[in-house]
Amino acid sequence: MNCEELIRYLSDYIDNNLDEDLRADAEEHLRTCHNCHVVLDTTRKTILMYKGSIKDPIPAPRRVALFDRLLKAVSERQDCPPEEE
């Protein structure tokens, strides 16, 4: 799994909605990629802060825009480990 794929599956990873193989791939990538580990940690903390402050869910268009921005930022990173074959 590469950084872009991890970001694509991040919400499902956090919600424990990935199948066993994808989850294992994500966890392996997180062990080797500091940047993605920071994104995961920051996303989890943001969710906790959000849940503590507002009772309404993030609107779908805003959530999609957020993940699109994350994907773009990760794809532009030069220090992201390449996908292993």
C-alpha positions in Angstrom: 0.0 0.0 0.0 1.2 3.5 -0.8 0.4 6.8 0.8 -2.4 7.7 -1.6 -4.1 4.4 -1.0 -3.8 4.7 2.7 -5.5 8.2 2.6 -8.2 6.7 0.4 -8.9 4.0 3.0 -8.3 6.2 6.1 -11.9 6.7 7.1 -12.6 3.0 6.8 -9.4 2.1 8.7 -10.4 4.4 11.5 -13.9 3.0 11.6 -12.6 -0.6 11.5 -14.4 -1.2 8.2 -11.5 -2.7 6.2 -11.2 -6.4 5.4 -8.4 -8.2 7.1 -5.9 -8.0 4.1 -6.4 -4.3 3.5 -6.1 -3.6 7.3 -2.9 -5.5 7.4 -1.5 -3.6 4.4 -2.5 -0.3 6.0 -0.9 -1.2 9.3 2.3 -2.3 7.5 2.4 1.0 5.6 1.8 3.0 8.8 4.8 1.2 10.5 7.1 2.4 7.7 5.7 5.8 6.8 6.0 8.6 9.4 4.0 11.0 7.3 0.9 8.7 7.1 1.2 7.9 10.8 1.0 11.7 11.5 -2.0 12.0 9.2 -3.7 9.1 11.0 -3.0 10.5 14.4 -4.0 14.0 13.5 -7.2 12.8 11.8 -8.1 10.8 14.9 -7.5 13.7 17.2 -9.5 16.0 14.9 -12.4 13.6 15.0 -12.3 13.4 18.8 -12.2 17.2 19.1 -15.0 17.6 16.6 -17.2 15.0 18.4 -16.6 16.8 21.7 -17.6 20.2 20.4 -20.4 19.7 17.8 -23.2 17.1 17.8 -23.9 17.3 14.0 -22.0 15.1 11.6 -19.6 16.6 9.0 -21.7 17.1 5.8 -20.8 14.7 3.0 -19.5 17.4 0.6 -17.2 18.8 3.2 -15.9 15.3 4.2 -15.3 14.5 0.5 -13.4 17.8 0.0 -11.3 17.1 3.1 -10.2 13.7 1.9 -9.6 15.1 -1.6 -7.3 17.7 -0.1 -5.5 15.0 1.9 -5.0 12.8 -1.2 -3.6 15.7 -3.1 -1.2 16.7 -0.3 0.0 13.1 0.0 0.4 12.6 -3.8 2.5 15.8 -3.9 4.9 14.6 -1.2 8.4 13.6 -2.4 9.4 11.7 0.7 6.5 9.2 0.6 7.8 5.6 0.3 7.0 4.0 -3.1 4.4 1.3 -3.4 5.9 -2.1 -3.0 5.0 -4.8 -5.6 
